[in-house]
Amino acid sequence: MTAKEMLGKVDHTQLKAFATWEDIQKLCDEAIQYHTASVCVPPCYIKRIHDSYGEKINICTVVGFPLGYSVTEAKVAEVRKALEDGCNEIDMVVNISDVKNGLFDKVEEEIRTLKKECGDHILKVIIETCYLTEEEKIAMCKAVTDAGADFIKTSTGFGTGGATKEDVELFKKYIGPKVKIKAAGGVSSMEDLEMFLELGCDRIGTSRAVGLCKGELTEGY
């Protein structure tokens, strides 16, 4: 797979708490130049990006990020505002506390509610694998599938661990045929990018991909 083909699968990401408009402009300019799948940005920048770049760029944002324990009503409000401001894709974090308490039906219903709000827009569901047992990961594969979400996503990039080969392989075994996979967190080399794509991921979430494809040493998530 060529660098160009790999970048076409990347959600070019800038989610640091201290990200400036200058940082966001750099991200967007790189996304346009290198034809990444989207930019994944803080909700507060969606409208400004949309007003500045229009249809040149596909905007993705995060909901309930990064800890997931916002109430469903708050996540719904976040989704509505994001779509109103010009966002096309939503990456939501599940309520990890509910997962740990075994409330899988409740988690599924929250995902279903947010997918209804998204409509035809893409919903990716972050389950934060670093905090879950194998049983809980399997339960989340079922919840994401049954709730009708578009993607299951490994990680926020802000937890104690990121995407692993083993988790992607587990997803492939237990998700439904209509659910795609996004690997995120710790994708730090061209070898990582290639490995996750060859494993069957349809998206990669990383702040490093453009730099890696340019042959630069990069730091990020």
C-alpha positions in Angstrom: 0.0 0.0 0.0 1.4 3.4 -1.0 1.7 6.3 1.4 -1.1 8.1 -0.5 -3.4 5.1 -0.1 -2.6 4.9 3.6 -3.2 8.6 4.2 -6.6 8.2 2.6 -7.6 6.0 5.5 -6.3 8.4 8.2 -8.4 10.6 10.5 -5.7 13.3 10.9 -6.0 14.2 14.5 -5.4 17.2 16.8 -7.2 16.8 20.2 -4.8 18.2 22.6 -6.4 20.4 25.3 -4.1 23.3 24.4 -4.5 23.1 20.6 -4.5 26.6 19.1 -6.2 27.8 15.9 -2.7 27.9 14.3 -2.4 24.1 15.1 -5.8 23.4 13.7 -5.1 25.4 10.5 -1.8 23.4 10.0 -3.8 20.1 10.5 -6.5 21.2 8.0 -3.9 22.4 5.4 -2.1 19.0 5.7 -5.3 17.1 5.4 -6.2 18.9 2.2 -2.7 18.5 0.7 -2.3 14.8 1.6 -6.0 13.9 1.1 -6.6 12.3 4.5 -10.0 10.8 5.3 -10.8 13.6 7.7 -9.5 15.9 10.4 -10.5 14.8 13.9 -10.7 18.0 16.1 -12.2 19.4 19.3 -15.8 20.4 19.0 -15.1 24.1 19.7 -13.2 24.3 16.3 -15.9 22.7 14.1 -17.7 25.9 13.0 -14.5 27.8 12.4 -13.1 25.1 10.3 -16.3 24.8 8.3 -16.5 28.5 7.8 -12.9 28.7 6.7 -12.6 25.6 4.6 -16.1 24.7 3.5 -16.5 21.5 1.7 -12.7 21.1 1.1 -12.4 19.1 4.3 -14.3 16.3 6.0 -14.7 17.2 9.7 -14.8 14.6 12.5 -15.1 15.4 16.2 -15.4 13.6 19.5 -18.3 13.3 22.0 -18.1 12.3 25.7 -14.3 12.5 25.2 -12.0 11.2 26.6 -13.6 9.6 29.7 -17.0 8.6 28.4 -19.0 9.1 31.6 -21.1 12.0 30.5 -24.9 11.3 30.7 -26.5 10.3 27.5 -28.5 13.6 27.3 -25.2 15.5 27.3 -23.8 13.4 24.5 -26.9 13.9 22.5 -26.6 17.7 22.9 -22.9 17.4 21.8 -23.8 15.5 18.7 -26.6 17.9 17.7 -24.3 20.9 18.1 -21.5 19.3 16.2 -23.7 18.4 13.2 -25.2 21.9 13.3 -21.7 23.4 13.1 -20.7 21.4 10.1 -19.3 18.1 11.4 -19.7 14.9 9.3 -18.4 12.2 11.6 -18.8 11.6 15.3 -16.4 9.5 17.5 -18.2 8.9 20.8 -16.8 7.3 23.9 -18.9 4.7 25.6 -19.7 5.0 29.3 -16.8 2.9 30.5 -18.2 2.8 34.0 -21.3 1.2 32.7 -19.2 -1.3 30.8 -17.3 -2.2 34.0 -20.6 -2.6 35.9 -21.8 -5.0 33.3 -24.6 -2.7 32.1 -24.1 -3.7 28.5 -27.7 -3.2 27.5 -27.5 0.4 28.8 -24.4 1.0 26.8 -26.0 -0.4 23.6 -29.1 1.8 24.1 -26.8 4.9 24.4 -25.0 4.0 21.2 -28.4 3.5 19.5 -29.6 6.9 20.7 -26.5 8.7 19.3 -26.7 6.8 16.0 -30.3 8.0 15.6 -29.1 11.6 16.2 -26.3 11.1 13.6 -28.7 9.7 10.9 -26.7 9.2 7.8 -23.5 10.7 9.4 -20.9 8.3 10.5 -20.8 7.2 14.1 -17.6 5.6 15.5 -17.8 4.1 19.0 -14.6 4.2 21.1 -14.6 1.4 23.7 -11.2 2.2 25.2 -9.8 -1.4 25.1 -7.0 -0.7 27.6 -9.5 -0.7 30.5 -11.6 -3.7 29.4 -11.4 -7.5 29.8 -11.7 -9.8 26.8 -15.3 -10.5 27.9 -16.1 -6.8 28.0 -14.6 -6.2 24.6 -16.7 -9.0 23.1 -19.8 -7.5 24.8 -18.9 -4.1 23.2 -18.5 -5.7 19.8 -22.1 -7.0 20.2 -23.4 -3.7 21.5 -21.8 -1.6 18.7 -23.2 -4.1 16.1 -26.7 -4.4 17.5 -27.0 -0.6 18.0 -26.3 0.0 14.3 -23.1 2.1 14.7 -20.7 2.4 11.7 -17.4 1.8 13.4 -15.9 0.3 16.5 -12.8 2.2 17.6 -10.1 0.9 19.9 -9.0 3.9 21.9 -9.1 7.6 22.6 -5.3 7.9 22.6 -5.5 9.4 26.1 -5.9 6.2 28.1 -3.2 3.8 29.4 -2.8 2.1 26.1 -3.7 2.3 22.4 -4.5 0.0 19.5 -3.1 -3.5 19.4 -3.0 -6.2 16.8 -4.8 -8.6 19.2 -7.7 -6.2 19.8 -8.2 -5.6 16.1 -8.2 -9.4 15.5 -10.8 -9.8 18.3 -13.0 -7.1 16.8 -12.9 -8.9 13.4 -14.1 -12.1 15.0 -17.0 -10.6 16.9 -18.3 -7.5 15.1 -21.1 -7.7 12.6 -20.5 -7.5 8.8 -21.6 -3.9 8.5 -19.3 -2.6 11.3 -15.9 -1.2 10.3 -12.8 -0.9 12.5 -10.8 2.2 13.5 -7.5 1.7 15.3 -6.2 4.7 17.3 -3.6 5.5 19.9 0.0 4.6 19.7 0.2 4.3 15.9 3.7 5.5 15.8 5.4 4.2 12.7 4.8 3.4 9.0 5.0 -0.3 10.0 2.1 0.3 12.4 0.0 2.1 9.8 0.6 -0.7 7.3 0.0 -3.5 9.9 -3.4 -2.1 11.0 -4.6 -1.5 7.5 -3.5 -5.0 6.4 -5.4 -6.4 9.5 -8.6 -4.9 8.0 -8.9 -1.5 9.7 -10.8 1.0 7.5 -9.6 4.0 9.5 -6.5 4.9 11.5 -6.7 7.7 14.1 -3.3 9.4 14.6 -1.7 12.8 14.7 1.5 11.4 13.3 0.6 9.9 9.8 1.5 12.9 7.6 4.8 13.4 9.4 5.6 9.7 9.1 4.8 9.7 5.4 7.1 12.7 4.9 9.9 10.8 6.7 9.9 13.0 9.8 10.4 11.9 13.4 7.1 12.7 15.1 5.6 12.8 18.5 1.9 12.5 19.2 -0.9 9.9 19.6 
